[in-house]
Amino acid sequence: MSMPYHFVLVRHGESEANKVREAASKGDASYTTDFMERADSHHRLTPKGVEQSEVAGKWIQKHILDAFDLSTFDRSYCSPFVRAAETAAHLQLPLKQGWRLEYMVRERDFGDIEGITKEQFEQIYPQSAQKRIIDPLFWKPPGGESIAELAETRVREMYHTFHREVAEGSVIVVSHGLFLLANKLALEQPTPLDWGQWATSEAQKMHNCQILHYTRINPKTGEVSPYVRWARSICPWQVAEDEAGEWYEFTRKKYTNDELLSYAQKVSHLLA
């Protein structure tokens, strides 16, 4: 399945809900009824979120469009959630066809626990709260979807769309942090054990306006690969304007019998 030459994912800027939930995690009781009763898809950006989006747009223009001699992206998609649409607009990028509001790239579905506090979740669904800790990749919120399901369904369907419609072009998608992580899962194929480490790693965190840039073009030689093989991840408002981000190469690993056994042996037996 062919992918675009350039595939860029952007998380939305800081939303009002992000700010309130962060305060709540620090013991601030300002997680008000107004926020809990508003649909997740309706949250707006904060002024800081607008600023983050503008900085991200300038970075994309300089380090992707200008750097790779692109006038614009061939396709531009954004989640229909208000905070993502608002972010896309504030990127202020030149558009070839305009932004497409695309339901495939919406936020992960948290089902019955959407809009409740961490304490309420742990009280109402103690078993689910425990599984979220010990099995973050396959944990499924009550009535929602797991990261694995998100990668296997909506992310994969998006790739099929790219293959059909823009296999030799460039695409930008403005979405949500967990959707970005689901793309890392689908493309980079970490093991469930690796994912457990990713879930708690600061280096893998998808900050507001984090940018993931995947490409089939070797950043050093310009050689075109038939597959997406190189990536970089950067949060533009946290770095200097000239910081382009560090590229890394990845491949989908194939395992020998011994390597599979070595992988299994990383987990200890529970029975003697």
PANU-23678 format. One line per field, with one value per residue: z, y, x of N, C-alpha, C in turn; residue number from 1. Coordinates in Angstrom, 2 decimals. Atoms other than C-alpha are relative to their C-alpha. Example, Ala and Ser with C-alpha at 12.3 -4.5 7.8 and 13.67 -1.06 7.14 Angstrom:
REM residues 2
n_w: (0.00_-0.06)
n_v: (-1.19_-1.19)
n_u: (0.89_-0.82)
ca_w: (7.80_7.14)
ca_v: (-4.50_-1.06)
ca_u: (12.30_13.67)
c_w: (0.00_0.73)
c_v: (1.20_1.09)
c_u: (0.90_-0.77)
nr: (1_2)
This chain:
REM residues 272
n_w: (0.00_0.11_-0.84_0.58_-0.21_-1.30_-0.79_-1.18_-1.00_-0.97_-1.08_-0.23_-1.05_-1.33_-0.06_-1.32_-0.78_-0.38_-1.10_-1.19_-0.46_-0.60_-1.32_-0.84_-0.37_-1.04_-1.17_0.19_0.16_1.00_1.03_-0.29_0.66_1.38_0.82_0.01_0.77_1.40_0.81_0.24_1.35_0.08_-0.76_0.75_-0.38_-0.86_0.71_0.14_1.08_1.27_0.21_0.35_1.37_0.91_0.03_0.72_1.41_0.52_0.05_1.12_1.23_0.17_-0.09_0.85_1.34_0.63_0.00_1.02_1.22_0.21_-0.05_-0.99_-0.11_0.98_-0.74_-1.36_-0.77_-1.43_-0.80_-0.12_-1.35_0.14_-0.33_1.12_1.10_-0.35_0.17_1.43_0.55_-0.51_0.61_1.09_1.08_1.34_0.22_1.39_0.17_-1.22_-1.03_-0.02_-1.32_0.21_-1.23_-0.26_-0.77_-1.26_-1.24_-0.50_-0.71_-1.39_-0.44_-1.19_-0.97_0.53_-0.77_-1.45_-0.55_-0.24_-1.24_0.29_0.80_-0.86_-0.94_0.70_0.80_-0.56_0.79_1.23_-0.37_-0.20_1.31_0.73_-0.45_0.30_1.41_0.64_1.44_0.30_-0.88_0.70_-0.91_0.10_1.11_0.88_0.87_-0.42_0.95_1.02_0.90_0.76_1.03_0.93_0.72_0.64_0.55_1.19_1.05_0.52_0.89_1.25_0.74_0.56_1.07_1.16_0.49_-0.06_-0.30_0.38_-0.35_-1.38_-0.78_-1.38_-0.79_-1.33_-0.75_-1.46_-0.46_0.04_1.42_0.42_-0.54_0.73_1.24_-0.32_-0.17_1.29_0.91_-0.57_-0.49_-1.26_-0.66_-1.18_-1.09_0.29_-0.17_-1.44_-0.34_0.67_-0.68_-1.13_0.43_0.33_1.37_0.93_-0.29_1.06_-0.56_0.85_1.24_0.40_1.43_0.48_1.44_0.60_1.40_0.81_0.60_-0.89_-0.28_0.28_1.40_0.92_0.64_-0.32_-0.38_0.25_-1.28_-0.99_-0.76_-0.83_-0.77_-1.03_-0.89_-0.60_-0.53_0.44_-0.94_-1.09_0.51_0.75_1.32_1.02_-0.33_1.00_-0.51_0.35_0.76_-0.31_0.97_-0.62_0.88_-0.68_-0.32_0.14_-1.10_0.07_-1.11_-1.22_-0.41_-0.60_-1.34_-0.82_-0.30_-1.00_-1.27_-0.73_-0.98_-0.90_-0.27_-1.27_-0.60_-0.16)
n_v: (-1.19_-1.20_-1.15_-1.25_-0.32_-0.66_0.17_-0.85_0.00_-1.09_-0.01_-1.32_-0.83_0.12_-0.31_-0.37_1.23_0.37_-0.87_0.30_1.35_-0.07_-0.59_0.99_1.01_-0.59_-0.24_-1.18_0.47_-0.81_0.87_-0.39_0.69_-0.48_0.78_1.41_0.16_-0.35_1.10_-0.08_-0.52_-1.43_-0.85_-1.01_-0.24_-1.13_-0.91_0.68_0.98_-0.74_-0.35_1.24_0.35_-0.93_0.39_1.27_-0.29_-0.59_1.08_0.86_-0.73_-0.11_1.25_1.04_-0.50_-0.66_0.89_1.03_-0.69_0.26_-1.24_0.28_1.43_0.44_0.20_-0.55_0.53_-0.27_0.54_-0.94_-0.57_-1.45_-0.39_0.37_-0.90_-1.33_0.12_0.04_-1.35_-0.87_0.34_-0.97_0.60_-0.10_1.17_0.37_0.32_-0.31_1.03_0.95_0.51_1.44_0.71_1.06_-0.48_-0.58_0.48_1.34_0.06_0.42_0.62_-0.41_-0.76_-1.34_-1.10_0.19_-0.18_1.21_0.59_0.62_1.19_1.05_0.42_0.67_1.12_0.34_1.01_-0.64_-0.91_0.82_0.49_-1.13_-0.11_1.17_0.39_-1.23_0.14_0.72_-0.45_-0.61_-0.69_0.52_-0.62_-0.75_0.78_0.09_-0.52_1.02_-0.05_-1.25_0.20_1.05_-0.37_-1.32_-0.36_0.82_-0.47_-1.24_0.37_0.49_-1.19_-0.59_0.88_-0.17_-1.36_-0.93_0.83_-0.67_-1.41_-0.38_-0.09_-0.47_0.36_-0.62_0.95_0.06_0.67_1.46_0.38_-0.01_1.19_1.16_0.05_0.55_1.44_0.63_-0.13_0.39_1.36_0.41_1.13_-0.41_-0.32_-1.32_-0.98_-0.26_-1.01_-1.24_-0.62_-0.79_-0.68_-1.41_-0.17_0.39_-0.78_-0.85_-1.30_-0.82_-0.40_0.91_0.33_1.22_-0.08_1.25_-0.20_1.05_-0.59_0.01_-1.39_-0.25_0.24_-0.33_1.22_0.29_1.39_0.38_0.03_-1.01_0.55_-0.99_-0.80_-0.90_-0.47_-1.24_-0.94_-1.24_-1.11_0.33_-0.01_-1.19_-0.08_0.70_1.41_0.75_1.31_1.07_1.10_1.37_0.98_1.16_1.06_0.98_1.08_1.40_0.70_1.41_0.78_-0.32_-1.36_0.06_0.57_-1.02_-0.98_0.58_0.19_-1.26_0.05_1.12_0.94_-0.15_1.32_0.61)
n_u: (0.85_-0.83_0.32_-0.49_-1.41_-0.04_1.21_-0.23_1.07_-0.12_0.99_0.60_-0.57_0.61_1.43_0.49_0.11_-1.36_-0.44_0.77_-0.35_-1.34_0.18_0.66_-0.98_-0.85_0.83_0.84_1.38_0.71_0.59_1.38_1.11_0.08_-0.93_0.40_1.24_-0.21_-0.50_-1.45_-0.26_0.33_-0.92_-0.76_-1.39_-0.34_-0.91_-1.28_0.17_-0.05_-1.41_-0.70_0.38_-0.67_-1.42_-0.07_0.18_-1.24_-0.99_0.35_-0.33_-1.46_-0.77_0.57_0.35_-1.15_-1.17_0.17_0.42_1.42_0.80_1.04_0.29_1.00_1.24_-0.03_1.12_-0.02_1.08_1.12_0.05_-0.22_-1.37_-0.86_0.32_-0.54_-1.45_-0.29_0.16_-1.08_-1.28_-0.12_-0.78_0.61_0.84_0.26_1.42_0.73_0.01_1.10_0.35_-0.02_0.34_-0.96_-1.14_0.48_-0.62_0.33_1.28_-0.15_1.24_0.73_-0.80_-0.25_0.56_-0.04_-1.34_-0.77_0.49_1.29_-0.28_-0.56_1.04_1.10_-0.51_-1.31_-0.71_-0.45_-1.09_-1.19_-0.46_-0.59_-1.38_-0.83_0.10_0.48_0.21_1.24_1.08_1.12_0.91_1.37_0.72_-0.90_-0.88_-1.39_-0.97_-0.19_1.16_-0.09_-1.02_0.42_1.22_0.05_-1.31_-0.21_0.92_-0.59_-1.10_0.59_0.42_-1.22_-0.46_0.87_0.20_-1.13_-1.16_-1.24_0.16_-0.29_1.23_-0.06_1.17_0.06_0.81_-0.06_-1.21_0.08_0.03_-1.40_-0.64_0.51_-0.75_-1.32_0.21_0.26_-1.12_-1.28_0.19_-0.64_0.64_0.78_-0.93_-0.54_1.06_0.11_-1.01_0.39_1.14_-0.49_-1.23_0.13_-0.47_1.07_1.20_0.52_0.36_0.86_-0.66_-1.08_0.03_-0.65_-0.22_-0.45_-0.35_-0.63_-1.20_-1.16_-0.35_-1.42_-0.37_1.07_0.50_1.39_0.28_1.40_0.70_-0.35_-1.13_-0.65_0.94_-0.48_1.06_-0.45_1.00_-0.67_0.00_-0.93_-1.38_-0.38_0.66_-0.78_-0.10_0.76_0.36_-0.93_0.59_-0.37_0.47_0.63_0.49_0.85_-0.91_0.38_-0.65_-0.34_0.55_-0.73_0.36_1.33_-0.16_-0.66_1.04_0.91_-0.71_-0.06_1.09_-0.25_1.08_0.71_0.04_-1.32)
ca_w: (0.00_-1.16_1.18_0.34_-0.05_2.99_5.71_8.46_11.63_13.97_17.39_18.19_20.36_24.04_24.54_27.40_28.51_28.47_30.79_33.20_33.33_34.00_36.87_38.18_38.14_40.45_42.91_41.53_41.82_38.86_36.77_36.62_35.66_32.53_31.26_32.23_30.45_27.23_24.47_23.99_20.32_21.21_23.25_22.03_22.05_24.73_23.69_24.34_22.02_19.26_19.71_19.63_16.39_14.76_15.74_14.42_11.10_10.66_11.45_8.90_6.26_6.86_7.65_5.45_2.60_1.93_2.83_0.38_-2.25_-1.85_-2.66_-0.43_0.64_-1.91_0.73_4.03_6.56_10.04_12.76_12.97_16.69_17.19_18.79_15.80_13.22_15.05_15.12_11.39_10.60_12.78_11.06_8.19_5.58_1.82_0.72_-2.57_-2.05_1.38_4.63_4.66_7.93_8.27_10.89_10.48_12.22_15.23_18.84_20.38_21.75_25.55_25.78_29.19_30.97_28.72_30.78_34.24_36.55_37.17_40.69_39.43_36.87_39.49_41.82_39.24_37.15_39.45_37.31_34.14_35.92_36.90_33.38_32.00_34.04_33.32_29.67_28.11_24.51_24.65_27.44_26.20_28.02_28.87_25.65_23.94_21.81_22.59_21.00_19.19_17.77_16.69_14.81_13.23_12.08_11.49_11.02_8.56_6.66_6.35_4.82_2.28_1.31_0.84_-1.29_-3.56_-3.87_-3.05_-3.08_-4.74_-3.01_0.40_3.16_6.40_9.12_12.17_14.85_18.48_20.61_20.85_17.12_16.55_18.85_17.03_13.82_15.47_16.43_12.91_11.13_13.54_14.99_18.58_20.59_23.41_25.83_24.09_24.13_27.90_28.11_25.55_27.61_30.44_28.38_28.25_24.92_23.33_24.72_22.19_23.39_22.13_18.52_18.42_14.81_13.43_9.96_8.09_4.70_1.94_0.95_2.55_4.34_3.65_0.06_-1.44_-2.54_-2.66_-0.87_-1.79_1.91_4.68_6.43_8.08_10.73_13.06_15.98_17.29_19.38_17.64_20.45_22.83_20.63_18.78_15.45_13.45_15.16_12.45_14.59_14.47_11.82_12.61_10.35_11.16_9.56_10.38_12.15_11.23_13.98_13.96_16.18_18.71_18.70_19.40_22.32_23.60_23.37_25.34_27.99_28.89_30.80_33.88_34.55_37.21_37.80_39.05)
ca_v: (0.00_3.24_6.21_9.90_11.21_13.40_12.65_15.31_15.00_17.93_17.78_20.65_23.57_23.94_23.78_25.14_21.56_20.81_23.74_22.87_19.16_19.98_22.20_19.42_16.97_19.36_19.56_22.69_22.18_24.42_21.41_22.92_21.50_23.66_21.78_18.37_19.00_20.35_17.79_16.96_17.89_21.47_22.69_25.86_26.79_29.02_32.14_30.07_27.38_29.95_31.13_27.54_26.95_30.03_28.98_25.46_26.87_28.93_25.85_23.73_26.42_26.74_23.19_21.19_23.21_25.46_22.81_20.28_22.86_22.32_25.10_23.48_20.09_18.09_17.17_18.88_17.09_18.07_16.54_18.04_18.68_22.45_22.64_20.85_22.95_26.12_24.93_24.16_27.67_29.31_27.39_29.83_27.47_27.90_25.51_23.66_22.42_23.72_21.79_18.67_17.96_14.24_12.05_9.32_11.56_12.53_11.98_8.53_7.53_7.39_6.17_6.29_7.93_10.99_14.13_12.58_13.15_10.63_10.10_9.41_6.96_5.03_4.94_3.86_1.54_0.23_-2.83_-0.76_1.79_-1.00_-2.43_1.02_0.96_-2.59_-2.88_0.62_-0.56_-2.90_-1.20_-0.21_2.49_1.33_1.96_3.39_2.20_1.04_2.51_-0.80_-0.62_2.99_2.00_-1.05_0.72_4.47_4.93_2.03_3.30_6.70_5.02_3.25_6.63_8.00_4.98_5.50_9.26_10.79_8.09_10.35_13.60_15.25_15.24_17.16_16.04_18.13_15.80_14.75_13.41_9.84_9.75_10.73_7.92_5.45_6.39_5.71_2.30_1.54_2.74_1.99_-1.25_-1.23_-4.37_-4.28_-4.29_-1.28_0.46_0.07_2.11_4.62_5.24_6.69_8.20_11.96_11.57_10.00_12.54_14.31_17.92_20.48_21.28_18.40_17.62_14.15_14.20_10.89_10.62_8.22_10.56_9.95_13.26_12.84_11.57_12.51_8.91_7.88_4.69_2.72_2.80_5.38_4.93_8.20_10.33_13.24_14.55_18.09_20.60_23.93_26.28_24.49_24.87_27.56_28.73_27.16_23.76_21.30_18.17_14.97_12.38_8.69_5.67_2.76_-0.54_-3.15_-5.77_-9.44_-11.91_-15.20_-18.03_-17.23_-13.54_-14.35_-16.54_-13.79_-11.36_-13.72_-14.26_-10.57_-11.43_-13.62_-16.75_-16.54_-20.30_-22.22)
ca_u: (0.00_1.64_1.74_2.26_5.80_5.11_2.57_2.33_0.26_-0.38_-2.00_-4.37_-3.25_-4.08_-7.84_-9.90_-10.54_-6.79_-6.18_-8.97_-8.06_-4.41_-5.50_-7.75_-4.83_-2.99_-5.88_-7.56_-11.33_-12.15_-13.21_-16.67_-20.04_-19.94_-16.90_-18.25_-21.54_-20.05_-19.49_-15.81_-16.09_-17.11_-14.13_-12.36_-8.67_-7.20_-5.23_-2.10_-3.47_-3.94_-0.35_0.94_-0.95_0.53_4.06_3.41_2.21_5.38_7.49_5.64_6.03_9.78_10.87_8.50_6.99_9.99_12.58_11.12_10.17_6.42_3.97_1.33_-0.03_-2.00_-4.57_-5.42_-7.61_-8.67_-10.79_-14.30_-13.74_-13.74_-10.28_-8.72_-10.56_-9.54_-5.92_-5.95_-7.20_-4.53_-1.73_-2.36_-0.92_-1.41_-4.15_-4.57_-8.13_-9.11_-9.43_-11.58_-13.39_-12.77_-14.45_-11.82_-9.26_-11.40_-10.32_-10.20_-13.61_-13.55_-17.13_-18.77_-15.82_-15.68_-16.14_-15.68_-12.74_-9.97_-11.28_-14.81_-13.46_-11.48_-14.49_-17.08_-14.88_-12.10_-11.29_-11.08_-8.89_-6.48_-6.35_-5.62_-2.40_-1.24_-2.31_-2.47_-2.29_-5.30_-7.26_-10.69_-12.68_-16.20_-18.12_-15.03_-12.11_-8.58_-5.47_-5.01_-8.54_-8.01_-4.84_-6.48_-9.65_-9.74_-5.98_-5.77_-8.82_-7.13_-4.06_-6.27_-7.70_-4.18_-3.25_-6.25_-6.14_-2.74_-0.05_2.51_1.69_1.78_-0.83_-1.35_-3.76_-4.71_-5.99_-5.50_-2.68_-3.91_-4.62_-0.98_0.14_-2.12_-0.31_3.04_1.66_0.45_3.59_6.43_5.01_6.34_5.69_3.12_6.08_7.61_4.24_4.07_7.27_6.05_2.92_5.01_7.86_8.22_10.06_6.95_4.49_2.30_2.29_-0.19_0.77_3.25_4.16_4.90_6.43_6.67_8.31_9.34_12.19_15.59_16.36_20.11_20.20_16.84_16.31_12.64_11.62_8.48_7.60_7.47_10.82_11.82_10.19_10.73_8.71_8.86_6.91_7.72_6.75_9.15_12.25_14.17_12.73_15.58_15.31_14.27_13.99_16.04_15.20_15.13_14.72_12.44_11.49_8.88_10.96_10.76_11.66_13.52_12.31_15.03_14.13_10.49_11.54_13.83_10.90_8.62_11.29_11.22_8.04_8.51_6.45_3.76_3.78_6.79)
c_w: (0.00_0.90_-0.68_0.23_1.37_0.68_1.34_0.89_1.01_1.08_0.16_1.10_1.32_-0.05_1.42_0.89_0.44_1.24_1.29_0.56_0.62_1.40_0.96_0.47_1.09_1.24_-0.08_-0.32_-1.04_-1.19_0.16_-0.74_-1.46_-0.92_-0.10_-0.87_-1.47_-0.75_-0.29_-1.34_-0.10_0.70_-0.91_0.45_1.01_-0.83_-0.20_-1.13_-1.37_-0.34_-0.40_-1.44_-1.01_-0.13_-0.80_-1.51_-0.64_-0.12_-1.20_-1.33_-0.26_-0.17_-0.80_-1.40_-0.69_-0.14_-1.09_-1.30_-0.38_0.08_1.05_0.14_-1.02_0.65_1.42_0.73_1.44_0.66_0.07_1.41_-0.07_0.25_-1.13_-1.19_0.23_-0.17_-1.47_-0.61_0.41_-0.48_-1.15_-1.12_-1.35_-0.30_-1.49_-0.24_1.20_0.98_-0.14_1.44_-0.13_1.32_0.32_0.96_1.31_1.19_0.30_0.80_1.41_0.61_1.27_0.98_-0.52_0.89_1.50_0.49_0.19_1.25_-0.20_-0.79_0.88_0.98_-0.69_-0.72_0.52_-0.81_-1.30_0.28_0.21_-1.32_-0.81_0.36_-0.51_-1.47_-0.85_-1.48_-0.32_0.92_-0.80_1.00_-0.12_-1.09_-1.00_-0.85_0.56_-1.03_-1.14_-1.00_-0.89_-1.14_-1.06_-0.87_-0.69_-0.62_-1.29_-1.15_-0.62_-0.97_-1.33_-0.87_-0.66_-1.20_-1.27_-0.63_-0.04_0.32_-0.35_0.25_1.43_0.72_1.37_0.68_1.36_0.84_1.50_0.44_-0.11_-1.43_-0.56_0.50_-0.71_-1.36_0.23_0.18_-1.35_-0.90_0.56_0.69_1.26_0.55_1.14_1.20_-0.20_0.26_1.48_0.47_-0.65_0.78_1.14_-0.35_-0.37_-1.47_-1.03_0.19_-1.18_0.60_-0.91_-1.17_-0.29_-1.47_-0.23_-1.52_-0.48_-1.48_-0.64_-0.60_1.02_0.25_-0.34_-1.49_-1.02_-0.72_0.47_0.28_-0.38_1.27_0.85_0.91_0.95_0.70_0.91_0.78_0.73_0.50_-0.23_1.04_1.21_-0.42_-0.73_-1.41_-1.06_0.27_-0.93_0.49_-0.53_-0.71_0.57_-1.04_0.74_-1.08_0.82_0.20_-0.26_0.98_-0.38_1.15_1.32_0.51_0.62_1.41_0.95_0.41_1.09_1.37_0.78_1.07_0.87_0.12_1.33_0.73_0.04_-1.00)
c_v: (1.24_1.12_1.27_0.17_0.64_-0.15_0.71_-0.02_1.10_-0.18_1.43_0.77_-0.17_0.41_0.42_-1.23_-0.49_0.77_-0.34_-1.37_-0.03_0.59_-1.00_-1.07_0.48_0.40_1.23_-0.47_0.78_-0.83_0.10_-0.85_0.42_-0.82_-1.45_-0.23_0.39_-1.20_0.19_0.63_1.51_0.91_0.91_0.01_1.13_0.99_-0.62_-1.03_0.64_0.34_-1.23_-0.39_0.88_-0.33_-1.29_0.23_0.57_-1.07_-0.89_0.68_-0.03_-1.36_-1.16_0.55_0.63_-0.96_-1.06_0.57_-0.35_1.32_-0.12_-1.51_-0.36_-0.25_0.53_-0.45_0.52_-0.64_1.02_0.56_1.45_0.38_-0.35_0.92_1.40_0.01_0.05_1.40_0.90_-0.42_0.96_-0.52_0.25_-1.31_-0.23_-0.21_0.41_-1.17_-0.89_-0.42_-1.50_-0.74_-1.13_0.46_0.67_-0.60_-1.44_0.07_-0.54_-0.50_0.60_0.84_1.39_1.04_-0.20_0.12_-1.36_-0.72_-0.69_-1.29_-1.16_-0.53_-0.83_-1.26_-0.44_-1.03_0.59_0.94_-0.77_-0.50_1.11_0.15_-1.15_-0.39_1.17_-0.14_-0.61_0.38_0.75_0.70_-0.58_0.74_0.74_-0.91_0.02_0.67_-0.99_0.01_1.24_-0.16_-0.97_0.41_1.36_0.41_-0.77_0.45_1.29_-0.32_-0.52_1.16_0.67_-0.82_0.20_1.38_0.89_-0.72_0.68_1.51_0.27_0.27_0.59_-0.32_0.69_-0.82_0.14_-0.88_-1.50_-0.51_0.00_-1.25_-1.27_-0.13_-0.52_-1.51_-0.69_0.00_-0.58_-1.36_-0.35_-1.24_0.50_0.35_1.38_1.07_0.34_1.04_1.34_0.75_0.91_0.82_1.45_0.23_-0.33_0.82_0.88_1.31_0.71_0.54_-0.79_-0.34_-1.30_0.11_-1.33_0.24_-1.26_0.49_0.03_1.43_0.34_-0.08_0.44_-1.20_-0.30_-1.49_-0.34_0.00_1.21_-0.58_0.99_0.86_0.97_0.50_1.24_0.81_1.40_1.12_-0.26_0.09_1.30_-0.07_-0.79_-1.49_-0.81_-1.37_-1.07_-1.13_-1.34_-0.93_-1.19_-0.99_-0.92_-1.27_-1.36_-0.80_-1.44_-0.73_0.37_1.40_0.04_-0.58_1.00_1.08_-0.52_-0.10_1.31_0.07_-1.25_-0.91_0.31_-1.34_-0.59_-1.14)
c_u: (0.89_-0.52_0.51_1.51_0.19_-1.35_0.24_-1.23_0.27_-1.06_-0.53_0.73_-0.73_-1.47_-0.39_-0.11_1.37_0.44_-0.71_0.37_1.39_-0.08_-0.62_0.99_0.94_-0.80_-0.87_-1.42_-0.79_-0.51_-1.52_-1.01_-0.11_0.90_-0.44_-1.23_0.16_0.56_1.48_0.31_-0.18_1.00_0.83_1.46_0.09_0.84_1.39_-0.06_0.04_1.45_0.82_-0.27_0.71_1.49_0.18_-0.12_1.26_1.08_-0.25_0.35_1.49_0.67_-0.59_-0.27_1.20_1.18_-0.08_-0.57_-1.44_-0.76_-1.11_-0.12_-1.08_-1.35_0.17_-1.25_0.08_-1.22_-1.13_-0.16_0.47_1.44_0.98_-0.25_0.58_1.52_0.37_-0.07_1.16_1.38_0.31_0.90_-0.67_-0.72_-0.24_-1.48_-0.84_0.03_-1.23_-0.25_-0.23_-0.24_0.97_1.10_-0.43_0.74_-0.39_-1.29_0.21_-1.31_-0.59_0.82_0.36_-0.67_-0.04_1.44_0.68_-0.50_-1.35_0.17_0.48_-1.04_-1.09_0.47_1.38_0.78_0.54_1.17_1.30_0.55_0.64_1.48_0.85_-0.01_-0.48_-0.28_-1.36_-1.15_-1.05_-0.90_-1.40_-0.79_0.86_0.86_1.42_0.89_0.21_-1.15_0.05_1.00_-0.48_-1.19_0.14_1.34_0.27_-0.90_0.52_1.13_-0.53_-0.47_1.21_0.48_-0.82_0.13_1.24_1.30_1.32_-0.11_0.41_-1.32_0.30_-1.32_0.11_-0.96_0.26_1.16_-0.05_-0.13_1.42_0.72_-0.47_0.69_1.41_-0.09_-0.13_1.23_1.30_-0.03_0.80_-0.70_-0.86_0.89_0.61_-1.06_-0.20_0.99_-0.33_-1.07_0.43_1.24_-0.27_0.40_-1.08_-1.27_-0.39_-0.51_-1.00_0.83_1.28_-0.17_0.75_0.10_0.57_0.28_0.57_1.31_1.13_0.46_1.45_0.32_-1.04_-0.57_-1.41_-0.16_-1.45_-0.84_0.38_1.08_0.65_-1.05_0.75_-1.19_0.50_-1.19_0.56_0.06_0.90_1.46_0.27_-0.59_0.73_0.14_-0.90_-0.43_0.95_-0.73_0.43_-0.62_-0.59_-0.41_-0.90_0.80_-0.63_0.86_0.36_-0.69_0.66_-0.35_-1.39_0.07_0.65_-1.00_-0.94_0.66_0.22_-1.08_0.22_-1.22_-0.68_-0.10_1.41_0.17)
nr: (1_2_3_4_5_6_7_8_9_10_11_12_13_14_15_16_17_18_19_20_21_22_23_24_25_26_27_28_29_30_31_32_33_34_35_36_37_38_39_40_41_42_43_44_45_46_47_48_49_50_51_52_53_54_55_56_57_58_59_60_61_62_63_64_65_66_67_68_69_70_71_72_73_74_75_76_77_78_79_80_81_82_83_84_85_86_87_88_89_90_91_92_93_94_95_96_97_98_99_100_101_102_103_104_105_106_107_108_109_110_111_112_113_114_115_116_117_118_119_120_121_122_123_124_125_126_127_128_129_130_131_132_133_134_135_136_137_138_139_140_141_142_143_144_145_146_147_148_149_150_151_152_153_154_155_156_157_158_159_160_161_162_163_164_165_166_167_168_169_170_171_172_173_174_175_176_177_178_179_180_181_182_183_184_185_186_187_188_189_190_191_192_193_194_195_196_197_198_199_200_201_202_203_204_205_206_207_208_209_210_211_212_213_214_215_216_217_218_219_220_221_222_223_224_225_226_227_228_229_230_231_232_233_234_235_236_237_238_239_240_241_242_243_244_245_246_247_248_249_250_251_252_253_254_255_256_257_258_259_260_261_262_263_264_265_266_267_268_269_270_271_272)
